[in-house]
Amino acid sequence: MRTRTLGKSGVAISEIGFGCGNVGGLLIRGASAEQLRAIERAVQLGVTYFDTAASYGDGLSERNLGAALHALHPDVLVGTKLGLTAEDLENGAKRARALFNESLQRLGRTSVDILYYHGRIRETHVAGDRALTVSHMLGPVHDLFEDLRRDGRIRFLGFTGLGETSAVIRTIDSGAFDVLHCYFSAVNPSAGYSVPAGFAPQNMNLMIDHATAAGMGVLAIRILAAGALADSRERHPLAGGTGGTLITGTDYAADVARGERLKSIASELGVSLAELAIRFALSRAGIATALVGVSSVEQIEFAARAAEAGPLPHATVERIVATATR
């Protein structure tokens, strides 16, 4: 497994990250022995980053990941996420601190490498909406995360780049955070490449370029479009639902249809659609890690082999972008 540098942090991180969420489902619904086997195999393959969240299985993912890492004692990076609301940030962020303490307790750790805000970002607050505003992100969220860093409980400040594209980019451009979860795939490459004006899904407007300019490490999420870019419509027994697309202007069926257009390109290269998708993500400069939601040992082995095959030729990347966005 090759490594890349995580933005301005200078830290080396594996090209494939182990996703512990609901879409893959292993760390939520899998047997303990299989969870341990998959994590051990991932470490053997050179995976150095494990990505979880408080909301994954209502804490089960954090708990199960923590148990496995405690048993194995590998030298890896761990990131977790908090879904915060404006109310959680009131009164000196007491509630937010309590939520983070609960995450650390489930993980069995005194600190994590990366803590992310796990939610959407808007330009202005909407009553009843859980999304935070840019002002929240650059004010109380950033202040809280910096306090936790000073306390030695986190190393890097991160957030998930979802919500209104303009608001996410403003937060990136501030330079206040270190790591970005960026929505990016072969069926919506707009975070990394220009797309036509008529492209239906949400335009992420070259978000990766903004993150690179700000010195942020970028972790690509949903690179398989929640399974739309898998090689079979039959989901693994442990896999969760598609979880929606997380963005506006599209749905899972539309992503599947766009993925079908790419099968001829994969066939010409003699690779599967899933391998094409993983290598496409790793072909974009500025991406440090491609996160893969894991259901089984075989899936992490497959992702490692795809990464080993290396980035796609530039001409192939251009064909994929043109084909998926027409």
Steps between C-alpha positions, in 0.01 A plus 500: 500500500643833397460802723437867427544813708196625689506865397701745706515254791794323336365168632515196271166324446410191297338548158208283613316583820282249686144632521315379809155635413157367421538457124769235547354389830772263627581706810131531583340166412795265461616232743785605727733236356440626145549861605831409660608294197420779254678767702802276552514425127463868414798583722701220338419652159627839617175680581582765759172690533168393656197726471201478735233729650279528804190454283612175336278239660429738789854458625547131412759575234716698743463233766587212266789684336639586841482138615678373188775761515550430870551132419740564212690814615582613145671830422212665313309825475142518628240759410152543644220748447242692698161607366465836671210744497487867592346398834793267571736796467322721750618558857870466424455182295439294814269264311746460211780414742281239667425340162871482419576346838243230423673427170837464671351270760351275231831495313691428820740784422609823659537671162442464126707620208216680318170636626245606237183702511255248354218687330407758243607862474274785387548868434216597734322323781163338424269443794464132583793399278794318658750658258753746633595827333841621390495727805446197726788317331748787525382598847390250766585179309851616421548633852386171653722291275801721569440470874492121463824513303668710768385239753672229293173322423508550122779569253315635198178695441266376231153525354278329245458713187125465457222756482502813286805494276571872549489462879731200497750681278495808723581275796782336307643831382519629858796270562362422847484121456751230413299217340201477267264215424420570135215347299667375181440215257507405135128582476538840666856620444411869545715542811802429285407582140290757317158370398249631241244759606218250450649233728212402730670400828624761742811672367775485762682768298862378508497468878821296493692789346380730777603246765843456345553876491405516870746220584223258600532125478216359289330168566269403214166357615230308312751404230281200412185714521357285782528191278377649172852441364525146634508210259177347624165640609486225765618655823706321761285365788671738744470806277255768596273690267635738243456778754393746234756687295570763769472771233223667303386447142542126469413165655636147516323385183644793305848417628453139389401622153808721477711209617362282221643747248847438642498122465629510144803701615567250777464214253750655261752522783425145610394606850178492700281806548589508870873496426450778246320707765770454764783578260307801365485647850870439555583660165399847622788706633422636845323189629695339784270206568207329333260372765341162432206377706585144602266201528759220491868407493468437127388857438799658673729264309331602174543870579867448583558321168325781312718760670811295423410510129549877519328808359328491161653656188407866461313432175287238676416740781388757244278240329340403830422861589357571154295180493356528851407869470347514155 
